Amino acid sequence: MSDSTQGSTKQGFVKTFVLPALLIFLIPVISLLFFKHVQSYYDEQARVRFLRQIREDKKLTAENRAAAEKLFTEVPLSELVTRKEFSNLLTSEGEFNFGVYRWAIRLSMWSIIGGVAVFALGGICVLASLRSQYAQYVSLSIGWHVLRLFSAAQVFIQGVLIIALSYWVTAFWFEIYVPKLIILAAVFTLIAVGATIKAIFTKPSSRFEVEGVVIDRDASPPLWQELEAICRKVGTETPDQVIAGIDDNFFVTEQPVIVDKETYKGRTLFVSLSLLKQLEGGEADAVLAHEMAHFSGNDTVYSEKISPLLIRYGHYLQGLYAGGASLPVFYFMNCFRALFQLSLGRLSREREFRADRIAVEVTSPDAMAGALLRIVAYANYRAKVQDELFMQEEVLEVADVSKRIEDGFPQYAASFLAQPDVGNLETAHPFDSHPPLAERLQAVGASLQSEHSQQALSTPGDGAWFRRIDAADDLERAQWDEFEQKFRAYHEETLPYRFLPATDQERAIVLKAFPDVAFAGKDGTLRMTCDQIEYDPWPGAIRFENITHCKLNEGNVLAISHTGGKPQNLKLARFGNGQEILAAFQKYYGRYLAAKNYQEHMKQKREAEAESSADASS
């Protein structure tokens, strides 16, 4: 990476995470400056008044007058009234007001000092986490608990300050107060505090479900025998279970895994049947040696410990974001989550390079390089096939994802290295990020430009490990059938949200999910179709494409502004409670907006592709 690229990346990180995190100081700093100003203003007024009274008091001796003048000149009233002997200088209202100023200043100072301290502690934790996996776990654990408590306190403190400001800003500068503003501030604060408390005490789900089939030891002896041989070479024990699926990756974990509603604990290896069919025997050896190396390095042990912390952290961030008034605290917490992610990514990549080195030692550089190339090429081609199918704007009678991949992959693989930016592609993984393909190849002594790389992709794999699994063809076919059925169903669900129906076929697809509906009301019938809304008292139907603004006003009245005439109001109370009408309008008009956005996106995409083709030809 060039210096300019690194600088751009650092600058982008600062803009995206660090600068928003500084918003946590916004309310405390504003509050501190404001209440300091208010307190100083009233201190000065009191000083002038008391000095005038002292000078006008003829009963005082010269010595007592000088002492009194010195006291009220050097010590502000806000400090004097904290002393018991001077508590009678203020009325009960004045004493309360000065108490508010004093506590607002204290809370602001505590908030600012706490923010600086936690910034420093968080930075130390992030730096310490770079040392090792153990240090990463300990640092993240300490950082999470400190940040959680600190952010909860900040939400409460800043909420109190917002309420105080909502009253005193207008009271001080304009000599009025706005009850609605104070109530609004209080409501926002309660929402933020409630969301934070809920996020703290709600335990997020950490269920890890995997689609696949558990391979029994007795059912596939050749698989387990070869796996045991690899484990001996790597220096680790065999997994407790092997799950065979059709996802385009391999991974290991020690988290509890749910397969077909049954939970499996211990060390789990997931293998891709579809990839095993494509790989050479030696390449599959390298991949599995790589995965077993993660067990030998305790990578999965620390992943199991860290994963729940990250899940709770993410859940807590969602609570802070939903709180509204807690957004400054959200950005603060999100900054440290991003910093920890840099640490997690760095050590994750180090783990991957270590596992690659062990796989090379157990097998060979060519085997590891070939495996990396074939896996990345297959995953890329599979995504391409699925994207092309999904973008088809007609009902898929048959998906045939697996057949399309098997038929087209050999030709695609042979030309894979000619594609741009191949070296920046990564292998997929449910937990960790992987280094780019070019870096991993270089680390094992290979390159994208080598003759072996091209040969590895031009030669079909022998599927040796695929054949070691009993009834592998049946297991794979059953999973592909289920996947393709879900793929077709989801594709069909999205089609109505793509069309502004221009043909009978498109309208039929939309009407299947959004049929014409009618609602009888006190003043007439309301009718809704996929492209318009019509109500008997109105002069005519309002097409969705002509609507410029919609708003639910007081009294449960839906106001619709449009370009075809004057705005129309729909009193939902004319239809019972009106909730069914409102839900239908949101659904049907929402479909239109989604389709409109989709069509605009596709138009821009086609224009960009045409421009790119024109540039290439010129």
Secondary structure by P-SEA (a helix, b strand, c coil): ccaaaaaaaaaaaaacccccccccaaaaaaaaaaaaaaaaaaaaaaaaaaaaaaaacccccaaaaaaaaaaaacccaaaaaacccccccccaaaaaaaaaaaaaaaaaaaaaaaaaaaaaaaaaaaaaaaccaaaaaaaaaaaaaaaaaaaaaaaaaaaaaaaaaaccccccccccccaaaaaaaaaaaaaaaaaaaaaaacccccbbbbcbbbbbccccaaaaaaaaaaaaaaccccccccccccccccccccccccccccccccbbbbbbaaaaaaccaaaaaaaaaaaaaaaaaaaaaaaaaaaaaaaaaaaaaaaaaacccaaaaaaaaaaaaaaaaaaaaaaaaaaaaaaaaaaaaaccaaaaaaaaaaaaaaaaaaaaaaaaaaaccccccccaaaaaaaacaaaaaaacccccccccbbbbbcccccccaaaaaaaaccccccaaaaaaaaccccccccccccaaaaaaaaaaaaaaaaaaaaaaaacccccccccaaaaaaaaacccbbbbbcccbbbbbcccccccccccbbbbccccccccccccbbbbbbcccccbbbbcccccccaaaaaaaaaaaaaaaaaaaaaaaaaaaaaaaaaaaaaaaac
